[in-house]
Amino acid sequence: MPKSLQIPEIDLADGVRIPQFGLGVFQVPPDQTAENVAHALEVGYRHIDTARIYQNEAQVGQAVRASGISREELFITTKLWNSDQANPIDTLKGSLELLATDYVDLYLIHWPAPGRDTYVQAWKGLVEAQKQGLVRSIGVSNFQPEHLRAIIDATGVTPSVNQIELHPYLTQPGLRREHADRGIVTEAWSPLAQGMVLDDPVITEIAAAHDRTPAQVVLRWHVDIGNVVFPKSMTPSRIEENIDIFDFELSAEEVERIEGLDRGHRTGPDPDTFNG
């Protein structure tokens, strides 16, 4: 049985189903992206998360075309960069051209970039893009509660997901509650805190108890608390290891212990001040 069949899917509020696990290609050089994505697709990944600013959309598209997998079996996400917020539809069409596909499954506003004051306008554009069939589902990334309120109040349309930095050292309980209250699915970027959490004694102890790697334990924790997660790796063996998390479960106590590691530590920018 292909591993892709073991990956759970989550129903988004707009009826689209998203695989809970995928491959991220942030900071993957364009000349390595096609090979990276091709290997992931070979071993069962069906969800790829890219962005315009990553400059590797074309290579993602190349790997998808070469895979021979039908487009309907794949879930492709890309994102609207801050400086393009005034022209979301034209920018999305450019991404579709690079990806060589008629639509993406999920399109996100990459950051609110509040200093630019264009994210509400951008959201209106994403709503229109969805109506035009250019994207199946629309969402945001790095939005704080006040940013969510602003776009929902302006359009009446709630994002299907919010992709945020989230890992054991930054568990974001308040924002996750906001998501739950609004029916927004949480996606986690930097799920391993750039490797920072892998030496934590709590993580290593739980990993030893399950005969798993620390990375597998943290990724399983994400799945168990309901996050969509897409770790990045450029190592074929690590790509295979990361997805091999669907044949064990953490206990409620283990989940709680990992949750207790929260220290409010960001590895990336602060969404309230970052304007790109």
URRA-V737600 format. One record per residue. N is the residue number from 1. PHI is phi in whole degrees, -180 to 180 (NA if undefined). Layout:
n:N phi:PHI
n:N phi:PHI
//
This chain:
n:1 phi:NA
n:2 phi:-60
n:3 phi:-62
n:4 phi:-58
n:5 phi:-75
n:6 phi:-91
n:7 phi:-80
n:8 phi:-66
n:9 phi:-116
n:10 phi:-116
n:11 phi:-80
n:12 phi:-81
n:13 phi:-63
n:14 phi:-91
n:15 phi:95
n:16 phi:-75
n:17 phi:-104
n:18 phi:-117
n:19 phi:-61
n:20 phi:-75
n:21 phi:-134
n:22 phi:-157
n:23 phi:-114
n:24 phi:-95
n:25 phi:-121
n:26 phi:-61
n:27 phi:65
n:28 phi:-89
n:29 phi:-58
n:30 phi:-52
n:31 phi:-74
n:32 phi:-112
n:33 phi:-68
n:34 phi:-61
n:35 phi:-65
n:36 phi:-61
n:37 phi:-68
n:38 phi:-59
n:39 phi:-66
n:40 phi:-60
n:41 phi:-65
n:42 phi:-63
n:43 phi:-97
n:44 phi:119
n:45 phi:-67
n:46 phi:-134
n:47 phi:-128
n:48 phi:-121
n:49 phi:-114
n:50 phi:-127
n:51 phi:-163
n:52 phi:-58
n:53 phi:-70
n:54 phi:-74
n:55 phi:61
n:56 phi:-134
n:57 phi:-61
n:58 phi:-61
n:59 phi:-73
n:60 phi:-62
n:61 phi:-60
n:62 phi:-61
n:63 phi:-67
n:64 phi:-63
n:65 phi:-64
n:66 phi:-72
n:67 phi:-71
n:68 phi:77
n:69 phi:-79
n:70 phi:-65
n:71 phi:-57
n:72 phi:-67
n:73 phi:-84
n:74 phi:-107
n:75 phi:-124
n:76 phi:-117
n:77 phi:-113
n:78 phi:-138
n:79 phi:-139
n:80 phi:-92
n:81 phi:-77
n:82 phi:-57
n:83 phi:-73
n:84 phi:-103
n:85 phi:-63
n:86 phi:-78
n:87 phi:-134
n:88 phi:-66
n:89 phi:-70
n:90 phi:-63
n:91 phi:-67
n:92 phi:-62
n:93 phi:-60
n:94 phi:-65
n:95 phi:-66
n:96 phi:-62
n:97 phi:-64
n:98 phi:-66
n:99 phi:-76
n:100 phi:57
n:101 phi:-140
n:102 phi:-81
n:103 phi:-156
n:104 phi:-111
n:105 phi:-81
n:106 phi:-147
n:107 phi:-123
n:108 phi:-120
n:109 phi:-75
n:110 phi:-67
n:111 phi:-144
n:112 phi:-67
n:113 phi:44
n:114 phi:-59
n:115 phi:-66
n:116 phi:-81
n:117 phi:59
n:118 phi:-123
n:119 phi:-71
n:120 phi:-68
n:121 phi:-60
n:122 phi:-61
n:123 phi:-62
n:124 phi:-59
n:125 phi:-67
n:126 phi:-66
n:127 phi:-60
n:128 phi:-68
n:129 phi:-61
n:130 phi:-66
n:131 phi:-62
n:132 phi:-81
n:133 phi:81
n:134 phi:-79
n:135 phi:-148
n:136 phi:-80
n:137 phi:-138
n:138 phi:-126
n:139 phi:-157
n:140 phi:-138
n:141 phi:-141
n:142 phi:66
n:143 phi:-85
n:144 phi:-90
n:145 phi:-53
n:146 phi:-68
n:147 phi:-70
n:148 phi:-61
n:149 phi:-60
n:150 phi:-63
n:151 phi:-76
n:152 phi:-69
n:153 phi:-63
n:154 phi:-77
n:155 phi:-125
n:156 phi:76
n:157 phi:-110
n:158 phi:-94
n:159 phi:-59
n:160 phi:-74
n:161 phi:-140
n:162 phi:-131
n:163 phi:-93
n:164 phi:-132
n:165 phi:-66
n:166 phi:-158
n:167 phi:-162
n:168 phi:-59
n:169 phi:-92
n:170 phi:-149
n:171 phi:-88
n:172 phi:52
n:173 phi:-62
n:174 phi:-65
n:175 phi:-69
n:176 phi:-65
n:177 phi:-65
n:178 phi:-57
n:179 phi:-61
n:180 phi:-60
n:181 phi:-65
n:182 phi:-102
n:183 phi:74
n:184 phi:-97
n:185 phi:-82
n:186 phi:-91
n:187 phi:-108
n:188 phi:-111
n:189 phi:-103
n:190 phi:52
n:191 phi:-66
n:192 phi:-106
n:193 phi:54
n:194 phi:56
n:195 phi:87
n:196 phi:-62
n:197 phi:-86
n:198 phi:-72
n:199 phi:-98
n:200 phi:-64
n:201 phi:-56
n:202 phi:-64
n:203 phi:-65
n:204 phi:-67
n:205 phi:-67
n:206 phi:-66
n:207 phi:-61
n:208 phi:-64
n:209 phi:-65
n:210 phi:-102
n:211 phi:56
n:212 phi:-128
n:213 phi:-81
n:214 phi:-56
n:215 phi:-62
n:216 phi:-63
n:217 phi:-65
n:218 phi:-67
n:219 phi:-66
n:220 phi:-65
n:221 phi:-58
n:222 phi:-57
n:223 phi:-62
n:224 phi:-66
n:225 phi:-94
n:226 phi:98
n:227 phi:-77
n:228 phi:-86
n:229 phi:-139
n:230 phi:-148
n:231 phi:-63
n:232 phi:-97
n:233 phi:-154
n:234 phi:-109
n:235 phi:-107
n:236 phi:-52
n:237 phi:-66
n:238 phi:-72
n:239 phi:-58
n:240 phi:-71
n:241 phi:-63
n:242 phi:-61
n:243 phi:-83
n:244 phi:-87
n:245 phi:-127
n:246 phi:-105
n:247 phi:-120
n:248 phi:-150
n:249 phi:-134
n:250 phi:-90
n:251 phi:-75
n:252 phi:-58
n:253 phi:-67
n:254 phi:-66
n:255 phi:-59
n:256 phi:-66
n:257 phi:-63
n:258 phi:-67
n:259 phi:-58
n:260 phi:-72
n:261 phi:-81
n:262 phi:-52
n:263 phi:-134
n:264 phi:65
n:265 phi:-94
n:266 phi:-94
n:267 phi:-97
n:268 phi:-121
n:269 phi:-66
n:270 phi:-85
n:271 phi:-60
n:272 phi:-76
n:273 phi:-125
n:274 phi:-81
n:275 phi:-120
n:276 phi:71
//
